[in-house]
Amino acid sequence: MATAAHWSQYFALRTLSATMQCFNVEENLRTVGAFGSVYSLLSAKRRGRARMNIKRSFPRLSEDEANGLAEASIRNMFQIFAVDSLAMPELLTHITWPDRVMVGEMDEVLPLMVREEPALFLTAHAGNWEVLGYFVSLLGFKMTALARPIDNPLINQWLLDLREQHGLKVLTKFGATQEVDQIIDDGGRVGFIADQNAGDKGLFVPFLGRMASSYKSIGLLAMRHQIPVVAGFAKRTPDQFKYEIVITDIIRPDDWVDQPDPLFYISARFNRAVEQFVRLVPDQYLWVHRRWKSRPKWEREGKTMPSRMIAKLERLPWMTPTLLKRLQVNSAVDAGLEPIEKAYEVDLEPGETP
């Protein structure tokens, strides 16, 4: 039930939306981006969290470089929430989308769309995660996106209506398992934001040099229905409402059929696909997001990475001795067995620093 506070927040947002329509979208992006920069300076807690996440992911960056990435990330967050999400219905239409969205290499994805084959589409808190599902549905391809509802029911319904104007269906995450299975059985496509922290009982896989908790549901759905997993992102042109669609990986059933632990392989591989995009545009990742909040059991117990996990990691086709060492060192740091300085001394693979 909507409260007085809900109504006041709703009217404030609608007023902001109406006011912004009086200005060019690029002007709005620059203005809101400036507010994001100020917020970054004033919010020491969130800026500090972003900077720490950046330094742990890219340990060769200087403090100034990490601070610059943190500020750019918060600017992008403000632009997505305060401008992009409200401007999409007006700026992305059947007629205008070629002016706003550039489609990259889609040769492997288009057959899945045209033949209306079921598939899982993943993105992350990187680039603009709101654009992808909206854009796909705008082109006439059916897509169902799973999303967490906003606490304010009035704002939630308004934004939901905006998202669903061109056929995108949005499901809340809670209790949606049976509906998702039915959508896939009917040949539909389901979209996820795949870099959510899944808690202490999630499946821990590598992400940017540290173990990160991931939901098992994505891999389990892919295995149960034997369908591909597509990792895609919308990369922003700085301070503009223009995007390039980037596909970093397509994981097919043939890829995991011979793996000793298919669920671990799928989960690790789609996290690697997210990582590849983050390395491409690190300033467009939501670094304030608490991606590494939950820690695996051995770290919570103050122990080193167990041999069974090391063996699993070694079996990943893309694992290297350097990356494995980095994962072990970072795990020891998170377990309290090594000082934080050790995390900044590890060797890096070529191209790991943005």
N, C-alpha and C positions, 0 to 999 in steps of 0.2 A: 504494500500500500504506500502510495506517495505521501511524503511528509511535507511540511512547509519548507524545510531545508532543500528537499528535492526540487520543489517548484521554483525556489529562488535560483538554484544552480541551473535549472533548465532554462529559465527566462534569460539568465545572464549569458548562457551559451548561444541561445537563439539571437539575442541582441548582438553579440560579437559576430556571429555568422552574417547577419544582415548588414552590419557596418562594414565588414570586410568585402562585401560584394560591391561596395562603392569604389574599390581600388583595384588596380591591376594585380594579378596573382603573384607576379614576381616581386612587386613592391611589398605585398603582404609577407612573402617568404623572407625578404630581407629584414623587414621590421620585426617579425616574430623571431627570426634568427638572432637579432640583436638582443631581444629579451632573453633568449636562451643563453646567450653569452653572459649577460648580467646575472642570470640565475646560477650559472656555473660558478661565477665568482662568489656569490653570496651563500650558496649551499655547500659548505665545506664538507659535509657528510657524503653527499652524493658525488661531488667532484673527487673526493678522496677515494671512494669506492671504485669509481671509473678509472682513476689513475692507477690504483693498485692492480685492477684486473688487466689493464693495458701493460703495465710493467711485468706482470707475471707471464703474459702471453708473448710479449716482445721485449725480453730482458736487456737487449742491447740499446734500447732507446734511452736517450737522456731524459732527465726530469722535465726539461722544457718541452721536449718532443711529446712526452706522455701527457703533459698538461694541455698542449695544443690539441692532441687527439681527443682528450676528454671533453674539452670545450666544443669541438666540432661535432662530437657525438651528441651532446646535449642540445646543440643548435638543431641538429637533424631531428631529434625527438620532438622538440617544440614545433618544428615545421610540419611534421607528420600529423600530430594531434590537433594543432590549432589552424592549419591551413589545408593540407592535402585531403584529410578525411572529409572536410566540409565542401571542398571545391570539386571533388571527383565527379559528382553527378552532372555538374554544369560543363566541366572541361573535357571529360572523357565521354564522348557520344559516338554513335555509329558513324558520324560524318567526320568528327574532329580528331579521333584517336590517332591517325597517322601523323598529326602534328605534334603529338605529345608522347608517343610510345614508339621506340625503335625495337623491332623484333630481331634478335640476333640469330645464332645458329639454332634452328628449330627442326632440322631435317629428321631427327630421330623422334621428336615429340609429336609433330604434326600427324603422322599416321595413327598414333594413339588417339588423337582428338577426332580426326575425320572418321575413323572406323568406329568411334564411340565405344572403345574398349575400356573396361574398368581399370583404374590406376589410382595410386596415392600420389598426391602432389604436396611436396614439402617446401616450406620456406622458413625463415627465421626472423629474429628481431634485427634485421639487416636491410639496408636500402629502405624500401617502403613496402612492408608486408601487407598493407591494405590494398595496394594497387593490383597485385597479381590475380587474386580470385575475381575481383571486380572486372578486370580486363578480359579474362578468359570468358566469363559469362557474357560480357558485352559483345564478344565475337560470335555468340550463339551456341557456345559449348556449355553443356550443363555441368555445374560445379556446386558441391556442397562443402562449405567451410565450417570447421569446428572452432568455436571461439568462446572465451570466458565472458559471461555477461557482465556489464558494468553495474556497479552497486546502485546507482541512481536509475530506477526503472523508467523514468520519463526520458532521460538522455539515452538510455539503452535502446528503447523502442524507436526513438527518432533516428539514431544512427543505424539501427537495424533496417529501417525502411529505406534509408539512403543506399545502403549496401545492396539491398535486394531489388533495386529499381530495374535492373537489366537481367534478372533471372538467377542471380546468385542466391543460393539457399544457405542460411546460417543456422547451425545447431549449437546449442550450449553443450559444453563437455560433459555435464553431469547426466549420467544415465542414458547416454546416446549410443551405447555399444550395439544394441539390437537394431537400431535405425541405420547405423553405419553398415552393418552386415547386410541389411536389406538393400541399401543403396548400391553396394558393390554387386550383390547378386543380380540386381536389375541392370547392371552394366554401367553404373554411374561412377563418377570420380569424386574423391574426397580430399580436401585440403587441410593441412595441419601446419601450425607453427611449431617447428620441431626442436627448438632449443630451450624448451621449458625445463626448469629444475624439477626432477621427479621424486625428490625426497630421499631419505636414507635407504629406502628399500628399492630404489630404482636400479636400473642396470648401468653400471659404471663403465664408461668407454672413454678413449682419449679425445680431448678437444683442446687445441691450442697448447699442447704440452702438459696438460693436467688431466686427471680423471674427472669426468663430469657425469652426473646422474641423468639418465635418459629414460623416458617412458618406454615400456616394452610393447605397448599396444601397436605402434607403427609396424615393427617387425613381425609381430604376431599376426596382424591383419594381412600383411603381404604374404606370409607363409601359408596362412589358412586358405586364402583365396588364390594363391599363385599368380599374383599380379605385380607389375613393375612399380618401382618407387622413383619418382622424378623430383630432383632437387632444383628449384628455380628461384630467382630473385629479381627484384626490380631495382636497378642501379640508377640513382639520381644524378642528373647534371646539376652541379652545385647551384643553389639558390634559384632553381627553376623548376617548374612543374613539367619536367621532361624526364623520361626514363628509358633505359635499355633493359630488355628482358634477357637475363643471363641464366643459362642452364649449365650447372657445374657437374651433374652426374645423373645417370639413369641406371638404377640397380634392377636387374631382371632376374627372374627365378633361376635361370641357368647359372647365374653368378654365384648363388649361394647353395645350390643343390649338393655340391661335393664338399662343402665346408663342414668341419667337425662340430661347430657350434653356429648354425645359421643365424640364430637370433642375435648373438654377439656380433657376428660379421655384418649383418644389415645395419644394426644400430651404430657400430663403429664407422661404417662406410658413409652413412648419411650425415653423421657428425663431421666427418672429414670433408664432405661436400659443402657443408656450411662454413667450415674453416677456410676452404679455398676461396669462397666469396669474401669472407672477412679480410683475408690477406689482400684481396684485390682492392677493396675500399674500406680500410679499417676505421675511417672517420664516419662511416655510415652504420656502424654496429652500435647496438644499445649497450654500452659498457656499464651503465648504472644497473643493468639487469643482474640479479644475483645468480648467475649461471652456475657458479661453483659453491653455492651455499652448503649443500649436503655433501658429506664425505663418506667414503666407503668404510665398512666396518673395521678393517684393519687399521685405518688411520684414526678412527675414533677410539680405538683401544691402544693407540700409541705404538703400533707395530710397523715393521717394514712391509713392502708389497709382497704378498705370498707367492710362492713359486708357481702355483697353479694359474694365477693371473699373469705372471710373466710368460708362462708357456702359451696362454691364449693370445697375448699381445704378439709374441714372436711368430705366431701362425698367420697373422694378418699380412696379406701380400705386399702391402706398402710399408710395413714396419722396417726400420733400419736400426742398427746398433746405437746410432747417435740419438734418435728419437726415443728409443727404449730407455736409454740412460737418463734422458731428460725427464721422462715420466717417473722413473724411480726416484730421482733426486727431488722432484717436486712433491712426490708422495711423502717422502721422508720429511720434507719441510712442513707439509700440512699435518703430518702426524706429530710434529713437535720434536722430532729426532735430530733435525738439522736447523741451523739459524736461517732466517729469510735470505741472508746474503748468498747462501749456496744456490738459491734459485736463479740468481743473476750471473752465476759463474759457469753454467752448463754450456756445452757445445751446442751449436745450432746447425740445422740443415741449411744448404744454400736457399736463399729466398725467404727465410723465415722472418726476417725483419722487414716491415713495410717501408 
